[in-house]
Amino acid sequence: MEGTFAPNHTTVDGKLCISVNPLTHPQANNPKIIEQIVLVQNICGQSIRVRVCYAGSSDCIVVPLEGYQKLQRLLGIAAGSTNFQFEYRELY
């Protein structure tokens, strides 16, 4: 992933503030179309913006999180594919 990114925020005991986990869900009207979703969680008190992209791609979303917030966001869709790789970075 290219660009200028912030260093990762951490808790006082060194844990990363941000975690990102993948989810998939078939669309109701066509179950062969799979929604590729990311669940982004901030376990720290400060606001953090996160850029999530498909691995090796410029196809990205920006997710702004308040302190202690968890958000689910659609990264993209695919025909029948429940597997996807992503990467994320914190933004300034």
PDB file of N, CA, C and O in Angstrom:
ATOM      1  N   MET A   1       0.853  -1.160   0.000  1.00  0.00           N
ATOM      2  CA  MET A   1       0.000   0.000   0.000  1.00  0.00           C
ATOM      3  C   MET A   1       0.908   1.236   0.000  1.00  0.00           C
ATOM      4  O   MET A   1       1.820   1.337   0.821  1.00  0.00           O
ATOM      5  N   GLU A   2       0.663   2.156  -0.903  1.00  0.00           N
ATOM      6  CA  GLU A   2       1.480   3.358  -1.006  1.00  0.00           C
ATOM      7  C   GLU A   2       0.825   4.516  -0.275  1.00  0.00           C
ATOM      8  O   GLU A   2      -0.390   4.524  -0.076  1.00  0.00           O
ATOM      9  N   GLY A   3       1.628   5.496   0.126  1.00  0.00           N
ATOM     10  CA  GLY A   3       1.098   6.692   0.758  1.00  0.00           C
ATOM     11  C   GLY A   3       1.801   7.009   2.056  1.00  0.00           C
ATOM     12  O   GLY A   3       2.711   6.297   2.480  1.00  0.00           O
ATOM     13  N   THR A   4       1.362   8.100   2.688  1.00  0.00           N
ATOM     14  CA  THR A   4       1.900   8.516   3.975  1.00  0.00           C
ATOM     15  C   THR A   4       0.911   8.090   5.045  1.00  0.00           C
ATOM     16  O   THR A   4      -0.252   8.492   5.039  1.00  0.00           O
ATOM     17  N   PHE A   5       1.394   7.275   5.955  1.00  0.00           N
ATOM     18  CA  PHE A   5       0.508   6.723   6.960  1.00  0.00           C
ATOM     19  C   PHE A   5       1.014   7.060   8.352  1.00  0.00           C
ATOM     20  O   PHE A   5       2.205   7.292   8.560  1.00  0.00           O
ATOM     21  N   ALA A   6       0.091   7.082   9.294  1.00  0.00           N
ATOM     22  CA  ALA A   6       0.432   7.342  10.690  1.00  0.00           C
ATOM     23  C   ALA A   6       1.012   6.071  11.296  1.00  0.00           C
ATOM     24  O   ALA A   6       0.695   4.968  10.850  1.00  0.00           O
ATOM     25  N   PRO A   7       1.862   6.221  12.314  1.00  0.00           N
ATOM     26  CA  PRO A   7       2.282   5.026  13.042  1.00  0.00           C
ATOM     27  C   PRO A   7       1.075   4.420  13.749  1.00  0.00           C
ATOM     28  O   PRO A   7       0.136   5.132  14.105  1.00  0.00           O
ATOM     29  N   ASN A   8       1.103   3.120  13.949  1.00  0.00           N
ATOM     30  CA  ASN A   8      -0.030   2.455  14.598  1.00  0.00           C
ATOM     31  C   ASN A   8      -0.193   2.941  16.025  1.00  0.00           C
ATOM     32  O   ASN A   8       0.776   3.033  16.779  1.00  0.00           O
ATOM     33  N   HIS A   9      -1.440   3.252  16.393  1.00  0.00           N
ATOM     34  CA  HIS A   9      -1.754   3.595  17.775  1.00  0.00           C
ATOM     35  C   HIS A   9      -1.727   2.315  18.607  1.00  0.00           C
ATOM     36  O   HIS A   9      -2.108   1.247  18.128  1.00  0.00           O
ATOM     37  N   THR A  10      -1.281   2.428  19.833  1.00  0.00           N
ATOM     38  CA  THR A  10      -1.255   1.274  20.731  1.00  0.00           C
ATOM     39  C   THR A  10      -1.801   1.663  22.102  1.00  0.00           C
ATOM     40  O   THR A  10      -1.849   2.838  22.465  1.00  0.00           O
ATOM     41  N   THR A  11      -2.209   0.643  22.850  1.00  0.00           N
ATOM     42  CA  THR A  11      -2.656   0.845  24.222  1.00  0.00           C
ATOM     43  C   THR A  11      -1.424   0.985  25.116  1.00  0.00           C
ATOM     44  O   THR A  11      -0.297   0.809  24.653  1.00  0.00           O
ATOM     45  N   VAL A  12      -1.634   1.298  26.383  1.00  0.00           N
ATOM     46  CA  VAL A  12      -0.501   1.446  27.296  1.00  0.00           C
ATOM     47  C   VAL A  12       0.266   0.142  27.473  1.00  0.00           C
ATOM     48  O   VAL A  12       1.454   0.165  27.795  1.00  0.00           O
ATOM     49  N   ASP A  13      -0.394  -0.988  27.268  1.00  0.00           N
ATOM     50  CA  ASP A  13       0.316  -2.268  27.386  1.00  0.00           C
ATOM     51  C   ASP A  13       0.794  -2.804  26.033  1.00  0.00           C
ATOM     52  O   ASP A  13       1.173  -3.971  25.931  1.00  0.00           O
ATOM     53  N   GLY A  14       0.778  -1.956  24.989  1.00  0.00           N
ATOM     54  CA  GLY A  14       1.382  -2.305  23.704  1.00  0.00           C
ATOM     55  C   GLY A  14       0.482  -2.997  22.693  1.00  0.00           C
ATOM     56  O   GLY A  14       0.958  -3.341  21.612  1.00  0.00           O
ATOM     57  N   LYS A  15      -0.792  -3.219  22.989  1.00  0.00           N
ATOM     58  CA  LYS A  15      -1.710  -3.829  22.028  1.00  0.00           C
ATOM     59  C   LYS A  15      -2.092  -2.797  20.972  1.00  0.00           C
ATOM     60  O   LYS A  15      -2.203  -1.606  21.265  1.00  0.00           O
ATOM     61  N   LEU A  16      -2.292  -3.265  19.740  1.00  0.00           N
ATOM     62  CA  LEU A  16      -2.749  -2.373  18.683  1.00  0.00           C
ATOM     63  C   LEU A  16      -4.169  -1.905  18.978  1.00  0.00           C
ATOM     64  O   LEU A  16      -5.010  -2.700  19.399  1.00  0.00           O
ATOM     65  N   CYS A  17      -4.438  -0.626  18.761  1.00  0.00           N
ATOM     66  CA  CYS A  17      -5.782  -0.077  18.983  1.00  0.00           C
ATOM     67  C   CYS A  17      -6.773  -0.575  17.940  1.00  0.00           C
ATOM     68  O   CYS A  17      -7.948  -0.781  18.243  1.00  0.00           O
ATOM     69  N   ILE A  18      -6.300  -0.768  16.716  1.00  0.00           N
ATOM     70  CA  ILE A  18      -7.170  -1.120  15.602  1.00  0.00           C
ATOM     71  C   ILE A  18      -7.047  -2.605  15.269  1.00  0.00           C
ATOM     72  O   ILE A  18      -5.950  -3.159  15.197  1.00  0.00           O
ATOM     73  N   SER A  19      -8.205  -3.228  15.070  1.00  0.00           N
ATOM     74  CA  SER A  19      -8.234  -4.585  14.514  1.00  0.00           C
ATOM     75  C   SER A  19      -9.217  -4.584  13.356  1.00  0.00           C
ATOM     76  O   SER A  19     -10.236  -3.894  13.383  1.00  0.00           O
ATOM     77  N   VAL A  20      -8.892  -5.368  12.341  1.00  0.00           N
ATOM     78  CA  VAL A  20      -9.741  -5.475  11.157  1.00  0.00           C
ATOM     79  C   VAL A  20      -9.930  -6.961  10.866  1.00  0.00           C
ATOM     80  O   VAL A  20      -8.956  -7.706  10.754  1.00  0.00           O
ATOM     81  N   ASN A  21     -11.179  -7.387  10.746  1.00  0.00           N
ATOM     82  CA  ASN A  21     -11.497  -8.791  10.494  1.00  0.00           C
ATOM     83  C   ASN A  21     -12.433  -8.914   9.308  1.00  0.00           C
ATOM     84  O   ASN A  21     -13.345  -8.101   9.154  1.00  0.00           O
ATOM     85  N   PRO A  22     -12.223  -9.928   8.459  1.00  0.00           N
ATOM     86  CA  PRO A  22     -13.071 -10.119   7.281  1.00  0.00           C
ATOM     87  C   PRO A  22     -14.346 -10.878   7.600  1.00  0.00           C
ATOM     88  O   PRO A  22     -14.373 -11.735   8.484  1.00  0.00           O
ATOM     89  N   LEU A  23     -15.398 -10.552   6.871  1.00  0.00           N
ATOM     90  CA  LEU A  23     -16.678 -11.259   6.916  1.00  0.00           C
ATOM     91  C   LEU A  23     -17.180 -11.381   5.482  1.00  0.00           C
ATOM     92  O   LEU A  23     -16.855 -10.545   4.640  1.00  0.00           O
ATOM     93  N   THR A  24     -17.957 -12.398   5.203  1.00  0.00           N
ATOM     94  CA  THR A  24     -18.620 -12.494   3.899  1.00  0.00           C
ATOM     95  C   THR A  24     -20.089 -12.781   4.131  1.00  0.00           C
ATOM     96  O   THR A  24     -20.477 -13.395   5.125  1.00  0.00           O
ATOM     97  N   HIS A  25     -20.899 -12.320   3.184  1.00  0.00           N
ATOM     98  CA  HIS A  25     -22.342 -12.494   3.309  1.00  0.00           C
ATOM     99  C   HIS A  25     -22.938 -12.554   1.907  1.00  0.00           C
ATOM    100  O   HIS A  25     -22.694 -11.651   1.107  1.00  0.00           O
ATOM    101  N   PRO A  26     -23.720 -13.601   1.580  1.00  0.00           N
ATOM    102  CA  PRO A  26     -24.361 -13.635   0.264  1.00  0.00           C
ATOM    103  C   PRO A  26     -25.487 -12.607   0.181  1.00  0.00           C
ATOM    104  O   PRO A  26     -26.190 -12.361   1.162  1.00  0.00           O
ATOM    105  N   GLN A  27     -25.647 -12.016  -0.991  1.00  0.00           N
ATOM    106  CA  GLN A  27     -26.738 -11.065  -1.170  1.00  0.00           C
ATOM    107  C   GLN A  27     -28.062 -11.807  -1.155  1.00  0.00           C
ATOM    108  O   GLN A  27     -28.150 -12.943  -1.622  1.00  0.00           O
ATOM    109  N   ALA A  28     -29.089 -11.167  -0.621  1.00  0.00           N
ATOM    110  CA  ALA A  28     -30.405 -11.799  -0.479  1.00  0.00           C
ATOM    111  C   ALA A  28     -31.035 -12.126  -1.834  1.00  0.00           C
ATOM    112  O   ALA A  28     -31.633 -13.189  -1.998  1.00  0.00           O
ATOM    113  N   ASN A  29     -30.905 -11.222  -2.801  1.00  0.00           N
ATOM    114  CA  ASN A  29     -31.565 -11.434  -4.091  1.00  0.00           C
ATOM    115  C   ASN A  29     -30.762 -12.334  -5.036  1.00  0.00           C
ATOM    116  O   ASN A  29     -31.318 -12.851  -6.005  1.00  0.00           O
ATOM    117  N   ASN A  30     -29.474 -12.529  -4.774  1.00  0.00           N
ATOM    118  CA  ASN A  30     -28.651 -13.431  -5.589  1.00  0.00           C
ATOM    119  C   ASN A  30     -27.543 -14.003  -4.706  1.00  0.00           C
ATOM    120  O   ASN A  30     -26.503 -13.363  -4.548  1.00  0.00           O
ATOM    121  N   PRO A  31     -27.734 -15.182  -4.130  1.00  0.00           N
ATOM    122  CA  PRO A  31     -26.756 -15.741  -3.204  1.00  0.00           C
ATOM    123  C   PRO A  31     -25.407 -16.087  -3.832  1.00  0.00           C
ATOM    124  O   PRO A  31     -24.458 -16.394  -3.111  1.00  0.00           O
ATOM    125  N   LYS A  32     -25.304 -16.042  -5.173  1.00  0.00           N
ATOM    126  CA  LYS A  32     -24.005 -16.272  -5.814  1.00  0.00           C
ATOM    127  C   LYS A  32     -23.122 -15.023  -5.768  1.00  0.00           C
ATOM    128  O   LYS A  32     -21.922 -15.103  -6.032  1.00  0.00           O
ATOM    129  N   ILE A  33     -23.702 -13.887  -5.439  1.00  0.00           N
ATOM    130  CA  ILE A  33     -22.949 -12.640  -5.277  1.00  0.00           C
ATOM    131  C   ILE A  33     -22.631 -12.490  -3.787  1.00  0.00           C
ATOM    132  O   ILE A  33     -23.535 -12.452  -2.951  1.00  0.00           O
ATOM    133  N   ILE A  34     -21.354 -12.408  -3.469  1.00  0.00           N
ATOM    134  CA  ILE A  34     -20.895 -12.382  -2.087  1.00  0.00           C
ATOM    135  C   ILE A  34     -20.420 -10.980  -1.716  1.00  0.00           C
ATOM    136  O   ILE A  34     -19.565 -10.408  -2.392  1.00  0.00           O
ATOM    137  N   GLU A  35     -20.973 -10.439  -0.649  1.00  0.00           N
ATOM    138  CA  GLU A  35     -20.490  -9.164  -0.113  1.00  0.00           C
ATOM    139  C   GLU A  35     -19.259  -9.435   0.741  1.00  0.00           C
ATOM    140  O   GLU A  35     -19.289 -10.279   1.636  1.00  0.00           O
ATOM    141  N   GLN A  36     -18.188  -8.724   0.462  1.00  0.00           N
ATOM    142  CA  GLN A  36     -16.942  -8.862   1.221  1.00  0.00           C
ATOM    143  C   GLN A  36     -16.851  -7.666   2.164  1.00  0.00           C
ATOM    144  O   GLN A  36     -16.707  -6.521   1.736  1.00  0.00           O
ATOM    145  N   ILE A  37     -16.939  -7.959   3.444  1.00  0.00           N
ATOM    146  CA  ILE A  37     -17.122  -6.954   4.488  1.00  0.00           C
ATOM    147  C   ILE A  37     -15.922  -6.975   5.425  1.00  0.00           C
ATOM    148  O   ILE A  37     -15.309  -8.021   5.639  1.00  0.00           O
ATOM    149  N   VAL A  38     -15.589  -5.811   5.983  1.00  0.00           N
ATOM    150  CA  VAL A  38     -14.575  -5.745   7.032  1.00  0.00           C
ATOM    151  C   VAL A  38     -15.212  -5.193   8.304  1.00  0.00           C
ATOM    152  O   VAL A  38     -16.004  -4.252   8.259  1.00  0.00           O
ATOM    153  N   LEU A  39     -14.858  -5.786   9.424  1.00  0.00           N
ATOM    154  CA  LEU A  39     -15.289  -5.337  10.732  1.00  0.00           C
ATOM    155  C   LEU A  39     -14.083  -4.648  11.362  1.00  0.00           C
ATOM    156  O   LEU A  39     -13.083  -5.294  11.672  1.00  0.00           O
ATOM    157  N   VAL A  40     -14.184  -3.331  11.550  1.00  0.00           N
ATOM    158  CA  VAL A  40     -13.070  -2.522  12.049  1.00  0.00           C
ATOM    159  C   VAL A  40     -13.397  -2.083  13.470  1.00  0.00           C
ATOM    160  O   VAL A  40     -14.460  -1.517  13.724  1.00  0.00           O
ATOM    161  N   GLN A  41     -12.474  -2.347  14.397  1.00  0.00           N
ATOM    162  CA  GLN A  41     -12.708  -2.024  15.801  1.00  0.00           C
ATOM    163  C   GLN A  41     -11.558  -1.199  16.352  1.00  0.00           C
ATOM    164  O   GLN A  41     -10.387  -1.462  16.078  1.00  0.00           O
ATOM    165  N   ASN A  42     -11.929  -0.185  17.146  1.00  0.00           N
ATOM    166  CA  ASN A  42     -10.967   0.678  17.837  1.00  0.00           C
ATOM    167  C   ASN A  42     -11.143   0.448  19.338  1.00  0.00           C
ATOM    168  O   ASN A  42     -12.200   0.758  19.889  1.00  0.00           O
ATOM    169  N   ILE A  43     -10.116  -0.093  20.007  1.00  0.00           N
ATOM    170  CA  ILE A  43     -10.219  -0.352  21.446  1.00  0.00           C
ATOM    171  C   ILE A  43      -9.590   0.761  22.276  1.00  0.00           C
ATOM    172  O   ILE A  43      -9.431   0.622  23.488  1.00  0.00           O
ATOM    173  N   CYS A  44      -9.233   1.865  21.622  1.00  0.00           N
ATOM    174  CA  CYS A  44      -8.618   2.993  22.323  1.00  0.00           C
ATOM    175  C   CYS A  44      -9.572   4.192  22.364  1.00  0.00           C
ATOM    176  O   CYS A  44     -10.591   4.204  21.673  1.00  0.00           O
ATOM    177  N   GLY A  45      -9.244   5.177  23.162  1.00  0.00           N
ATOM    178  CA  GLY A  45     -10.107   6.329  23.367  1.00  0.00           C
ATOM    179  C   GLY A  45     -10.014   7.403  22.306  1.00  0.00           C
ATOM    180  O   GLY A  45     -10.918   8.233  22.204  1.00  0.00           O
ATOM    181  N   GLN A  46      -8.957   7.421  21.509  1.00  0.00           N
ATOM    182  CA  GLN A  46      -8.817   8.482  20.513  1.00  0.00           C
ATOM    183  C   GLN A  46      -9.445   8.093  19.179  1.00  0.00           C
ATOM    184  O   GLN A  46      -9.576   6.910  18.865  1.00  0.00           O
ATOM    185  N   SER A  47      -9.830   9.098  18.399  1.00  0.00           N
ATOM    186  CA  SER A  47     -10.366   8.877  17.061  1.00  0.00           C
ATOM    187  C   SER A  47      -9.232   8.484  16.129  1.00  0.00           C
ATOM    188  O   SER A  47      -8.144   9.056  16.188  1.00  0.00           O
ATOM    189  N   ILE A  48      -9.489   7.502  15.264  1.00  0.00           N
ATOM    190  CA  ILE A  48      -8.477   7.004  14.330  1.00  0.00           C
ATOM    191  C   ILE A  48      -9.155   6.761  12.987  1.00  0.00           C
ATOM    192  O   ILE A  48     -10.243   6.188  12.929  1.00  0.00           O
ATOM    193  N   ARG A  49      -8.505   7.200  11.905  1.00  0.00           N
ATOM    194  CA  ARG A  49      -8.981   6.917  10.549  1.00  0.00           C
ATOM    195  C   ARG A  49      -8.144   5.773   9.985  1.00  0.00           C
ATOM    196  O   ARG A  49      -6.922   5.753  10.134  1.00  0.00           O
ATOM    197  N   VAL A  50      -8.811   4.827   9.340  1.00  0.00           N
ATOM    198  CA  VAL A  50      -8.145   3.639   8.819  1.00  0.00           C
ATOM    199  C   VAL A  50      -8.478   3.489   7.339  1.00  0.00           C
ATOM    200  O   VAL A  50      -9.628   3.639   6.926  1.00  0.00           O
ATOM    201  N   ARG A  51      -7.457   3.192   6.555  1.00  0.00           N
ATOM    202  CA  ARG A  51      -7.648   2.903   5.135  1.00  0.00           C
ATOM    203  C   ARG A  51      -7.525   1.395   4.956  1.00  0.00           C
ATOM    204  O   ARG A  51      -6.504   0.802   5.303  1.00  0.00           O
ATOM    205  N   VAL A  52      -8.580   0.774   4.406  1.00  0.00           N
ATOM    206  CA  VAL A  52      -8.604  -0.670   4.174  1.00  0.00           C
ATOM    207  C   VAL A  52      -8.675  -0.898   2.670  1.00  0.00           C
ATOM    208  O   VAL A  52      -9.525  -0.329   1.985  1.00  0.00           O
ATOM    209  N   CYS A  53      -7.770  -1.740   2.159  1.00  0.00           N
ATOM    210  CA  CYS A  53      -7.698  -2.017   0.724  1.00  0.00           C
ATOM    211  C   CYS A  53      -7.640  -3.520   0.486  1.00  0.00           C
ATOM    212  O   CYS A  53      -7.203  -4.286   1.345  1.00  0.00           O
ATOM    213  N   TYR A  54      -8.094  -3.927  -0.706  1.00  0.00           N
ATOM    214  CA  TYR A  54      -7.788  -5.281  -1.129  1.00  0.00           C
ATOM    215  C   TYR A  54      -6.270  -5.383  -1.235  1.00  0.00           C
ATOM    216  O   TYR A  54      -5.621  -4.434  -1.675  1.00  0.00           O
ATOM    217  N   ALA A  55      -5.701  -6.498  -0.846  1.00  0.00           N
ATOM    218  CA  ALA A  55      -4.245  -6.686  -0.865  1.00  0.00           C
ATOM    219  C   ALA A  55      -3.691  -6.424  -2.260  1.00  0.00           C
ATOM    220  O   ALA A  55      -4.175  -6.973  -3.251  1.00  0.00           O
ATOM    221  N   GLY A  56      -2.668  -5.577  -2.319  1.00  0.00           N
ATOM    222  CA  GLY A  56      -2.008  -5.263  -3.576  1.00  0.00           C
ATOM    223  C   GLY A  56      -2.834  -4.427  -4.533  1.00  0.00           C
ATOM    224  O   GLY A  56      -2.534  -4.389  -5.726  1.00  0.00           O
ATOM    225  N   SER A  57      -3.862  -3.759  -4.045  1.00  0.00           N
ATOM    226  CA  SER A  57      -4.779  -3.019  -4.901  1.00  0.00           C
ATOM    227  C   SER A  57      -4.933  -1.580  -4.412  1.00  0.00           C
ATOM    228  O   SER A  57      -4.609  -1.264  -3.267  1.00  0.00           O
ATOM    229  N   SER A  58      -5.422  -0.726  -5.282  1.00  0.00           N
ATOM    230  CA  SER A  58      -5.768   0.637  -4.876  1.00  0.00           C
ATOM    231  C   SER A  58      -7.281   0.764  -4.666  1.00  0.00           C
ATOM    232  O   SER A  58      -7.802   1.870  -4.523  1.00  0.00           O
ATOM    233  N   ASP A  59      -7.975  -0.364  -4.648  1.00  0.00           N
ATOM    234  CA  ASP A  59      -9.413  -0.403  -4.383  1.00  0.00           C
ATOM    235  C   ASP A  59      -9.594  -0.388  -2.866  1.00  0.00           C
ATOM    236  O   ASP A  59      -9.475  -1.423  -2.210  1.00  0.00           O
ATOM    237  N   CYS A  60      -9.886   0.810  -2.305  1.00  0.00           N
ATOM    238  CA  CYS A  60      -9.844   1.013  -0.860  1.00  0.00           C
ATOM    239  C   CYS A  60     -11.080   1.751  -0.349  1.00  0.00           C
ATOM    240  O   CYS A  60     -11.829   2.368  -1.106  1.00  0.00           O
ATOM    241  N   ILE A  61     -11.258   1.660   0.956  1.00  0.00           N
ATOM    242  CA  ILE A  61     -12.246   2.469   1.665  1.00  0.00           C
ATOM    243  C   ILE A  61     -11.548   3.111   2.859  1.00  0.00           C
ATOM    244  O   ILE A  61     -10.566   2.575   3.373  1.00  0.00           O
ATOM    245  N   VAL A  62     -12.058   4.263   3.298  1.00  0.00           N
ATOM    246  CA  VAL A  62     -11.555   4.917   4.502  1.00  0.00           C
ATOM    247  C   VAL A  62     -12.632   4.803   5.570  1.00  0.00           C
ATOM    248  O   VAL A  62     -13.797   5.123   5.336  1.00  0.00           O
ATOM    249  N   VAL A  63     -12.218   4.338   6.750  1.00  0.00           N
ATOM    250  CA  VAL A  63     -13.159   4.141   7.851  1.00  0.00           C
ATOM    251  C   VAL A  63     -12.726   5.023   9.022  1.00  0.00           C
ATOM    252  O   VAL A  63     -11.712   4.738   9.659  1.00  0.00           O
ATOM    253  N   PRO A  64     -13.479   6.097   9.321  1.00  0.00           N
ATOM    254  CA  PRO A  64     -13.171   6.914  10.501  1.00  0.00           C
ATOM    255  C   PRO A  64     -13.853   6.313  11.737  1.00  0.00           C
ATOM    256  O   PRO A  64     -15.053   6.041  11.721  1.00  0.00           O
ATOM    257  N   LEU A  65     -13.083   6.112  12.793  1.00  0.00           N
ATOM    258  CA  LEU A  65     -13.618   5.519  14.017  1.00  0.00           C
ATOM    259  C   LEU A  65     -13.423   6.465  15.182  1.00  0.00           C
ATOM    260  O   LEU A  65     -12.361   7.066  15.341  1.00  0.00           O
ATOM    261  N   GLU A  66     -14.451   6.591  15.988  1.00  0.00           N
ATOM    262  CA  GLU A  66     -14.343   7.291  17.259  1.00  0.00           C
ATOM    263  C   GLU A  66     -13.726   6.320  18.261  1.00  0.00           C
ATOM    264  O   GLU A  66     -13.574   5.132  17.974  1.00  0.00           O
ATOM    265  N   GLY A  67     -13.374   6.831  19.428  1.00  0.00           N
ATOM    266  CA  GLY A  67     -12.838   5.963  20.464  1.00  0.00           C
ATOM    267  C   GLY A  67     -13.818   4.864  20.839  1.00  0.00           C
ATOM    268  O   GLY A  67     -15.015   5.113  20.983  1.00  0.00           O
ATOM    269  N   TYR A  68     -13.315   3.660  20.995  1.00  0.00           N
ATOM    270  CA  TYR A  68     -14.081   2.489  21.432  1.00  0.00           C
ATOM    271  C   TYR A  68     -15.231   2.133  20.486  1.00  0.00           C
ATOM    272  O   TYR A  68     -16.252   1.599  20.919  1.00  0.00           O
ATOM    273  N   GLN A  69     -15.064   2.427  19.213  1.00  0.00           N
ATOM    274  CA  GLN A  69     -16.124   2.174  18.242  1.00  0.00           C
ATOM    275  C   GLN A  69     -15.798   0.949  17.395  1.00  0.00           C
ATOM    276  O   GLN A  69     -14.633   0.652  17.132  1.00  0.00           O
ATOM    277  N   LYS A  70     -16.850   0.241  16.969  1.00  0.00           N
ATOM    278  CA  LYS A  70     -16.736  -0.899  16.064  1.00  0.00           C
ATOM    279  C   LYS A  70     -17.678  -0.655  14.904  1.00  0.00           C
ATOM    280  O   LYS A  70     -18.862  -0.382  15.106  1.00  0.00           O
ATOM    281  N   LEU A  71     -17.152  -0.753  13.669  1.00  0.00           N
ATOM    282  CA  LEU A  71     -17.966  -0.521  12.479  1.00  0.00           C
ATOM    283  C   LEU A  71     -17.802  -1.661  11.489  1.00  0.00           C
ATOM    284  O   LEU A  71     -16.725  -2.244  11.356  1.00  0.00           O
ATOM    285  N   GLN A  72     -18.876  -1.962  10.806  1.00  0.00           N
ATOM    286  CA  GLN A  72     -18.857  -2.946   9.738  1.00  0.00           C
ATOM    287  C   GLN A  72     -19.035  -2.189   8.430  1.00  0.00           C
ATOM    288  O   GLN A  72     -19.980  -1.413   8.288  1.00  0.00           O
ATOM    289  N   ARG A  73     -18.126  -2.409   7.462  1.00  0.00           N
ATOM    290  CA  ARG A  73     -18.177  -1.698   6.185  1.00  0.00           C
ATOM    291  C   ARG A  73     -17.976  -2.661   5.025  1.00  0.00           C
ATOM    292  O   ARG A  73     -17.210  -3.619   5.122  1.00  0.00           O
ATOM    293  N   LEU A  74     -18.676  -2.392   3.924  1.00  0.00           N
ATOM    294  CA  LEU A  74     -18.545  -3.186   2.710  1.00  0.00           C
ATOM    295  C   LEU A  74     -17.267  -2.775   1.982  1.00  0.00           C
ATOM    296  O   LEU A  74     -17.090  -1.609   1.631  1.00  0.00           O
ATOM    297  N   LEU A  75     -16.380  -3.742   1.759  1.00  0.00           N
ATOM    298  CA  LEU A  75     -15.162  -3.474   0.989  1.00  0.00           C
ATOM    299  C   LEU A  75     -15.443  -3.673  -0.498  1.00  0.00           C
ATOM    300  O   LEU A  75     -14.954  -2.908  -1.330  1.00  0.00           O
ATOM    301  N   GLY A  76     -16.222  -4.690  -0.833  1.00  0.00           N
ATOM    302  CA  GLY A  76     -16.561  -4.936  -2.233  1.00  0.00           C
ATOM    303  C   GLY A  76     -17.445  -6.158  -2.369  1.00  0.00           C
ATOM    304  O   GLY A  76     -17.906  -6.721  -1.376  1.00  0.00           O
ATOM    305  N   ILE A  77     -17.679  -6.565  -3.614  1.00  0.00           N
ATOM    306  CA  ILE A  77     -18.479  -7.760  -3.881  1.00  0.00           C
ATOM    307  C   ILE A  77     -17.735  -8.631  -4.881  1.00  0.00           C
ATOM    308  O   ILE A  77     -16.890  -8.146  -5.633  1.00  0.00           O
ATOM    309  N   ALA A  78     -18.056  -9.919  -4.883  1.00  0.00           N
ATOM    310  CA  ALA A  78     -17.435 -10.856  -5.821  1.00  0.00           C
ATOM    311  C   ALA A  78     -18.442 -11.946  -6.151  1.00  0.00           C
ATOM    312  O   ALA A  78     -19.335 -12.251  -5.361  1.00  0.00           O
ATOM    313  N   ALA A  79     -18.282 -12.518  -7.322  1.00  0.00           N
ATOM    314  CA  ALA A  79     -19.165 -13.608  -7.751  1.00  0.00           C
ATOM    315  C   ALA A  79     -18.661 -14.917  -7.161  1.00  0.00           C
ATOM    316  O   ALA A  79     -17.684 -15.491  -7.641  1.00  0.00           O
ATOM    317  N   GLY A  80     -19.336 -15.383  -6.114  1.00  0.00           N
ATOM    318  CA  GLY A  80     -19.054 -16.689  -5.540  1.00  0.00           C
ATOM    319  C   GLY A  80     -17.813 -16.814  -4.686  1.00  0.00           C
ATOM    320  O   GLY A  80     -17.555 -17.898  -4.163  1.00  0.00           O
ATOM    321  N   SER A  81     -17.045 -15.784  -4.519  1.00  0.00           N
ATOM    322  CA  SER A  81     -15.798 -15.889  -3.763  1.00  0.00           C
ATOM    323  C   SER A  81     -15.977 -15.449  -2.313  1.00  0.00           C
ATOM    324  O   SER A  81     -16.282 -14.289  -2.037  1.00  0.00           O
ATOM    325  N   THR A  82     -15.785 -16.387  -1.395  1.00  0.00           N
ATOM    326  CA  THR A  82     -15.865 -16.052   0.027  1.00  0.00           C
ATOM    327  C   THR A  82     -14.494 -15.739   0.610  1.00  0.00           C
ATOM    328  O   THR A  82     -14.392 -15.346   1.772  1.00  0.00           O
ATOM    329  N   ASN A  83     -13.437 -15.909  -0.182  1.00  0.00           N
ATOM    330  CA  ASN A  83     -12.080 -15.606   0.285  1.00  0.00           C
ATOM    331  C   ASN A  83     -11.600 -14.298  -0.319  1.00  0.00           C
ATOM    332  O   ASN A  83     -11.742 -14.063  -1.519  1.00  0.00           O
ATOM    333  N   PHE A  84     -11.032 -13.454   0.525  1.00  0.00           N
ATOM    334  CA  PHE A  84     -10.401 -12.228   0.036  1.00  0.00           C
ATOM    335  C   PHE A  84      -9.313 -11.811   1.009  1.00  0.00           C
ATOM    336  O   PHE A  84      -9.376 -12.101   2.204  1.00  0.00           O
ATOM    337  N   GLN A  85      -8.325 -11.131   0.476  1.00  0.00           N
ATOM    338  CA  GLN A  85      -7.222 -10.630   1.293  1.00  0.00           C
ATOM    339  C   GLN A  85      -7.279  -9.114   1.302  1.00  0.00           C
ATOM    340  O   GLN A  85      -7.639  -8.483   0.308  1.00  0.00           O
ATOM    341  N   PHE A  86      -6.917  -8.541   2.442  1.00  0.00           N
ATOM    342  CA  PHE A  86      -6.950  -7.096   2.586  1.00  0.00           C
ATOM    343  C   PHE A  86      -5.734  -6.665   3.388  1.00  0.00           C
ATOM    344  O   PHE A  86      -5.048  -7.477   4.009  1.00  0.00           O
ATOM    345  N   GLU A  87      -5.492  -5.375   3.354  1.00  0.00           N
ATOM    346  CA  GLU A  87      -4.468  -4.757   4.201  1.00  0.00           C
ATOM    347  C   GLU A  87      -5.016  -3.435   4.684  1.00  0.00           C
ATOM    348  O   GLU A  87      -5.910  -2.857   4.066  1.00  0.00           O
ATOM    349  N   TYR A  88      -4.474  -2.956   5.798  1.00  0.00           N
ATOM    350  CA  TYR A  88      -4.969  -1.688   6.320  1.00  0.00           C
ATOM    351  C   TYR A  88      -3.828  -0.889   6.936  1.00  0.00           C
ATOM    352  O   TYR A  88      -2.808  -1.433   7.360  1.00  0.00           O
ATOM    353  N   ARG A  89      -4.040   0.420   6.969  1.00  0.00           N
ATOM    354  CA  ARG A  89      -3.089   1.348   7.567  1.00  0.00           C
ATOM    355  C   ARG A  89      -3.867   2.469   8.246  1.00  0.00           C
ATOM    356  O   ARG A  89      -4.957   2.845   7.815  1.00  0.00           O
ATOM    357  N   GLU A  90      -3.292   2.979   9.291  1.00  0.00           N
ATOM    358  CA  GLU A  90      -3.882   4.142   9.946  1.00  0.00           C
ATOM    359  C   GLU A  90      -3.466   5.396   9.183  1.00  0.00           C
ATOM    360  O   GLU A  90      -2.341   5.489   8.693  1.00  0.00           O
ATOM    361  N   LEU A  91      -4.378   6.355   9.087  1.00  0.00           N
ATOM    362  CA  LEU A  91      -4.123   7.601   8.368  1.00  0.00           C
ATOM    363  C   LEU A  91      -3.888   8.734   9.335  1.00  0.00           C
ATOM    364  O   LEU A  91      -4.352   8.692  10.475  1.00  0.00           O
ATOM    365  N   TYR A  92      -3.166   9.750   8.887  1.00  0.00           N
ATOM    366  CA  TYR A  92      -2.984  10.975   9.680  1.00  0.00           C
ATOM    367  C   TYR A  92      -4.256  11.756   9.715  1.00  0.00           C
ATOM    368  O   TYR A  92      -4.310  12.820  10.332  1.00  0.00           O
TER     369      TYR A  92
END
